[in-house]
Amino acid sequence: MNQCFDKYRNQKIQLLDLSREYDLLKNEIHSAIENVLSKGWYILGDYVTEFENDFAKYNNYQYGIGVASGLDALTLALVALDIKAGDEVLLPANSFIATALAVSKTGASPVFVDIDEKTFNICPIDTNKKISKKTKAIIPVHLYGKLAPMKELKMICQKNNLKLISDASQAHGLIDIEADIACYSLHPIKNIGAYGDAGIILSNDISIKEKLLKLRNYGFSQKYHCEILGCNSRLDELQAAILSVKLKYLSNWVSRRQEIAKLYHQKLSSIKSIILPQQENHVFYAYTIRVLHHKRDLLKAKLEESGIGTTILYPIPLHLQKCYSELSYKPGDMPVTEQITLEILSIPISPFHLDQEIELVAQKINEILD
Ligand SMILES: Cc1ncc(COP(=O)(O)O)c(C=O)c1O
């Protein structure tokens, strides 16, 4: 990769530049697309089945069900588990909105849980406090690629007869075998992503698999026989063929992300005003630091002035989103989430960044915060 440095030397350092991935995979991707086109079969065919099986196997699950997006993966997983109006589902207050929207789409109510300040993931203690008679499931999110406390959550679920559905949309390459159902977005920017919207659901339960196969395809048990109320949410053959090409690289790509995280750790650990992410059980979809003493926005602005991309994942906690105002949460309800929302900053990381670029980002951060 470092031999590419001359080509990329004068480029801005983006959070992620997908054209670099395409440069690397061009020939394989073109031939995968050509294979699908020449076959002339575009919906629910051999390429979808192949990707579903391979992705499930990669993650130590028995069944994979390809769908149209990560939001649909979560929504259909909840529907398959009969979650409905009147039920409550617990999820972390710091996540992408889709985790909560999936719950709302079933008619159930999302109940927000505060996070752990070290891992950024759902806090098991607060999870326990939020369980009510109406609670039916917990959706931990492996935020930024860091494994949520699955063993503790599994015990909480077993004790309270709840389902555990992981939102693994930021955690391709992480081994998460505790969940009843694992849901993934395959959006282009994920650790492996399609060239458009896509998602996949993993489960070991044959009855859940069979229900999901119907749900994603109008509710059909066989063509034109509509057994349950379903929808149209299918992974396309073209996207599946592209994803199968990328799946072969996933382990290497995750290793490169972890290598970059180590490099950041070396170069940034002496700065007093930032807290670095933990390294273990992490596939680094994002490298998110906490910037203390109200310096986050200054750091963000100065990095961007220097041509370095950054982002805030996420600027508004879920319980304070306008769309959830009827749930009557107020500022102060999730103190840890609200505090870290003011401090978090995600800096460039991808398998395609060069060491020199990461070193430059680290050098800038040192200069700005010195
Ligand atoms: C944690 C999380 N959940 C759900 C989603 C939704 O996925 P999609 O954009 O494929 O609907 C995303 C993707 O952005 C995500 O990061």
The ligand as an SDF file (V2000), in Angstrom:
LIG
                    3D

 16 16  0  0  0  0  0  0  0  0999 V2000
  -25.4520    1.2120   13.9840 C   0  0  0  0  0  0  0  0  0  0  0  0
  -26.2460    1.2730   12.7070 C   0  0  0  0  0  0  0  0  0  0  0  0
  -27.4690    0.7340   12.6910 N   0  0  0  0  0  0  0  0  0  0  0  0
  -28.2250    0.7520   11.5760 C   0  0  0  0  0  0  0  0  0  0  0  0
  -27.7810    1.3360   10.4180 C   0  0  0  0  0  0  0  0  0  0  0  0
  -28.6980    1.4280    9.2470 C   0  0  0  0  0  0  0  0  0  0  0  0
  -28.2180    0.8030    8.1120 O   0  0  0  0  0  0  0  0  0  0  0  0
  -28.7170    1.2270    6.6590 P   0  0  0  0  0  0  0  0  0  0  0  0
  -28.1450    2.5740    6.3720 O   0  0  0  0  0  0  0  0  0  0  0  0
  -28.1630    0.1660    5.7790 O   0  0  0  0  0  0  0  0  0  0  0  0
  -30.2080    1.2220    6.6940 O   0  0  0  0  0  0  0  0  0  0  0  0
  -26.4900    1.8760   10.3790 C   0  0  0  0  0  0  0  0  0  0  0  0
  -25.9640    2.4360    9.1350 C   0  0  0  0  0  0  0  0  0  0  0  0
  -25.6830    3.4670    8.8260 O   0  0  0  0  0  0  0  0  0  0  0  0
  -25.7010    1.8730   11.5670 C   0  0  0  0  0  0  0  0  0  0  0  0
  -24.4870    2.4150   11.5990 O   0  0  0  0  0  0  0  0  0  0  0  0
  1  2  1  0
  2  3  1  0
  2 15  2  0
  3  4  2  0
  4  5  1  0
  5  6  1  0
  5 12  2  0
  6  7  1  0
  7  8  1  0
  8  9  2  0
  8 10  1  0
  8 11  1  0
 12 13  1  0
 12 15  1  0
 13 14  2  0
 15 16  1  0
M  END
$$$$
